[in-house]
């Protein structure tokens, strides 16, 4: 019996020693926006692939693009505009998978501040997130022909905090929101949907691919790393589909992994129910048409105020090599 126990222990130790370490840097704090990864870890999907995955939460002072460029992560989640901007500036990021099929970025406005259509933006203050999140907004304003320098007939840009206070306190007529987060916070604050005018970026002709998985191009040249990413994407998408099918359980898993204690279960359940709408319909493979539409949206607004990209991306900005193997093997 002792020999059997010893053999079993040695086998476990050997398995642990052979596990491949992967560090994932998230775009933002621990919340249901990233539920698929936490579910994949909690349910053992990464372990089944022989991976030891460390998930690093983001925050207002953390730029995933900088983290991976400095070697602090193997793979990151970020929005495509920010990834393309980083690529043009010398950080060659490559999209290897796209768990979010559609985006949740919106601009929600108070009707009592005179906004019911896009023409009403003129001479209004609009809240915008920065740190790479501003690129879609400037693309949209350029599409509308609106100056963003506060001049007459244009708009004044308020550098929005990552909350909804600017709208509640009427510091801005409109603020940036995500369907799965801030929009719900506005409603929780007592403002009714009928008191708001909400604009969906995609419906306004500005395509924004959100929360893709990106790695450094140079690392993909290593077959061993590429195979590790195949395993990572396969397990991650298994986590995402499980989260879609079991939103309440996924929300609880997120709460269990939130070391800050800042999240509530009710809000994470709401968030997960909305995030599931964005991941549904996709299998994790990037749609080239969505990539082209994102590039076109950004190139339509090349200006000093919108320094996302100035030309079409060169080289391998995305690949199906990883997702094809992950989703078919």
N, C-alpha and C positions, 0 to 999 in steps of 0.2 A: 504493500500500500504506500509506504514511504517513497519507494522508487517511482510509483505512478504519479504521486503528487509532485515529486521533484521534476519529473519529465514534463508534466503539464505546466508547471511554473516556468520551466526553461522555454517551453514553446511560446507561452504568453510573452515572456521577456524578449524572445527573438522576434515575435511579431511586432512588438512595440518598437524594437530597435530598427526594424526595417520600414516603419511608417515614414512616409514622405511629408516633410513639414511644408505647409503653405500658409502664408500670411495674407489675409484679405483686409484691405483698408476701405472702410465704408465712407460714403460721401457725407453722412450726417450721423446723428446720435442713434443709439439703440432704439428702434421703433419698428413698427410693422412694415414700413417701407422696405425693410431688409429681412422680412420674416423668413423667406425661403432659405437663407443661409443659416439662420439660427435653427430652423427646423431640421435642415440637413445635418447639422452637428448634433442636435439633441436626439434625433431619431437614429443616429448611427450610420447615416448614408455616407458620410465622408469616411468613417472608419471602415465600412465595407469596401471602399475603394483603396484602402491602405493609406489614407491621408490623415495627417494630424493638422487640423486647420485652426489657426488663431485668427479670430475676428476682432479687428481694431475699430472701435467706434470713431466717428468723425466729430466735427464740431465747428463753431464759427471761426476758429483760428487754424483749422486744419484743411489744407488743400491736398486732396488725394494725388493730384498730378505731381506735386512737389515731393510727396512722401515716396512715391514709387521711383521717381527720378533719382532720389538720394539713396535708394536701396532699402527703404523702410517697409516695403511690401512687395509681394510677388504679383499681385493682381489687385485692381481697384474697381469700385463702382463710381461712375461719374456720368454726367450728361454729355452727349456727343458734342455740342458746341464748345464746351470747355476742353474736351479731349482734342478736338480739331485745332482749337486755338493753341493748346500746348504743343501739338505736333508741329504747327507752323513756326513755333518759337524754339524748336530744337529738342523737344521731348517726344520722341517718336512712339506714340501710343498706338496700339492696334486693338480694334474691337474684335473680341473672340466669341462673344455671345451677347444676345440682346433679350434678357428675360422680360423686360417691359415692352409689350407690343405697341401700346399707345401711351401717350403722356397725360399727366394730370395737372399741368400748369394752366392756371387761369388768372384773370384779373377781375376782381369783384368790386363793384362800385355802389355807392349810396345814391339812391334815386333822389333823396332829399338834398343832395348836393349838386343836382342837375345833370346826372349822367344816365342816359337811357340808350344811347347809341354812340358809335365811335366818333361821330362829328362833335359830340359834346365833350370830348377830351380837351379841346382847345381852351387854353388858359386855365387848365386845371392842374393840380398837383397829383402825381401818380407815384405810388410807392413801389420800389423795385429792389429786389435782392441783388447784391453784387457777389463778388468772389466767383465769377464765372457764370452766375445765374442771370446776369443782365443781358447777355447776348441776344436771346430770343426777343426780349422787350424792344431793344433798339432795332432789331430787324423788322418788327411789327410797326414801330413808329415810322421807319423809313418807307415801308409799304404804304402807310397812310399819308405820307408826305408831311409829317409833323416834326418840326424842330424840337429838340430836347434840351435846349439851353435856357429855357425860361422866357424866351422872347415872345412878343405879342403874337397870338395865333398859334403858338406852339404849346408845349407842356413843360412843366417844372418837375424834375425828377427828385423824389425824396429817397435817400438811401435808407431803405426800410430795414428795421430790426427784424429778427426772425420771430415775430409775433404779429398780432393783429391790432395793437394799440393805436396805430396811426389812423386806422379807419374808425375805431370806436370813439376816439377823441377828436375826430374830424380834422386831423392834421393833413389828411389826404382824401381826395374824393374817391380814389380807387387804390387798392393794394394788391400785391401778388399773393396768390393762395394756391395751395395744392388741393385737389379734390378730396384727398384722403386725410388732410390735416387741418390747415388754417381755415378752410371754408367751414368746417365743422365747428371750429373755435368761434367764428363769427356768429354762427347760429346759437351756440351755447351761451354767448354773451347777451342774447335776447333780441337780436335783429332777425326779423322774419325774412324768408326767401323772397317774398313779394316786395320787400323793401329794397331789394338788391337787383342790380343788373350785372350779370356775370358773363364774361367773354371767355370762350375756350380758344386757346391759341390755334389749335389745329383747324378749327372751324373758321378762323380768321385768315387761313392760308399760310400760317407759319408752323411748319413741322419741326418739332423738337423731340429727338429721341432721348429719353431719359434712362438713367440707371442701367447702362450697359456695363459689361465686364471688359476691362482693358488691361493689357500687359505691354511691356516694352518690346519693341520689334526685335531688337538684338537677341533677347532671350529666347524668342521663338525659333531661332536658328539651331538651338540645342534640342535634339530629338527627345532627350530625357525630360526636359522641361515641358516640351510640347505635349508629351504623353501624360505628364502630371496634370496639365491643364485640361486635357480630355477627361480625365477622371474627375477633376474638380467641377467642370461644367456639367458632366453627367449627374453627379451627386447633387449639385446645386439645383438643377432643373427638377430633379426628383423631389427636392425639398420644396420648391415653388409649387409644384402641382399638388403636393400633399397639403400645403398651406391653403391653396385655393379650395380644396375639397373639405378642409377641416379648419375654417377660419377662427373659430373660438379657441380651439386647441392651440393653433398657431399664435394667437394673441397672448395666451397664457405663457407659451414658451418665450415669447419676446419679453414679457414681464419678468420671467424667471432669470433672464440674462441681462436685465437692466440694472447694472450695479449702482447707477446714480439714484435709483428710486424715484425718479421724476415722473415716470409714466403711470397712468392709471389703467386698469383692466378695461373699463368701459370705453375709454378713448381708443385703446389699442384694438378692441373689437370693431369699433366704428372704422378705424383706419384700415384694418385688414379686410373688411368687407368692401371697401373702396379700392384698395390696392389690387384685390383679386380681379376687379373689372379691367385693370390695366395689363395684367399678366395673362388674362384669359385670351384664347385665340392664337397664342403664339407658342412655339415649342423651344424657344431660346435661340433660334437661328436668326441672324440679322436679315431683314428684307432689303435687298439692294435698292429698291425703289424708295424706301424710307430714308436710306442714306443719301440718295441723290436729292430727295426733297429737302432734307435738312441742309445740305450744302447750298442748294439753290436759295433757300430762305436766308441763309447767312450772307451769301454773296450779293443778295439784293439790297443789302444795307451796309456796304463797306463805307465807313466814315470814321473820323477821329473818335466819335462817341461810341462806336461799335467796333472795337478792334478784335473781333473774333478771328476771322480769316480774310485775307486779301486776294486769294486765288484758290482754285480748286486744289484739294489735297494731293500731294505727290506721293508716290510709293504705295506701300501697303497700309492704308488706313483701317482696313477691316479684312477679315479672312473667314472663310467657311471651313477651313481645314480642321479647326478644333471642334466646332459644333457638329459638323457632318459625322465625325468619328464618335463623338459623345452621344449623339442621338440615334445612331444606327448600330453601333456595336453591342 
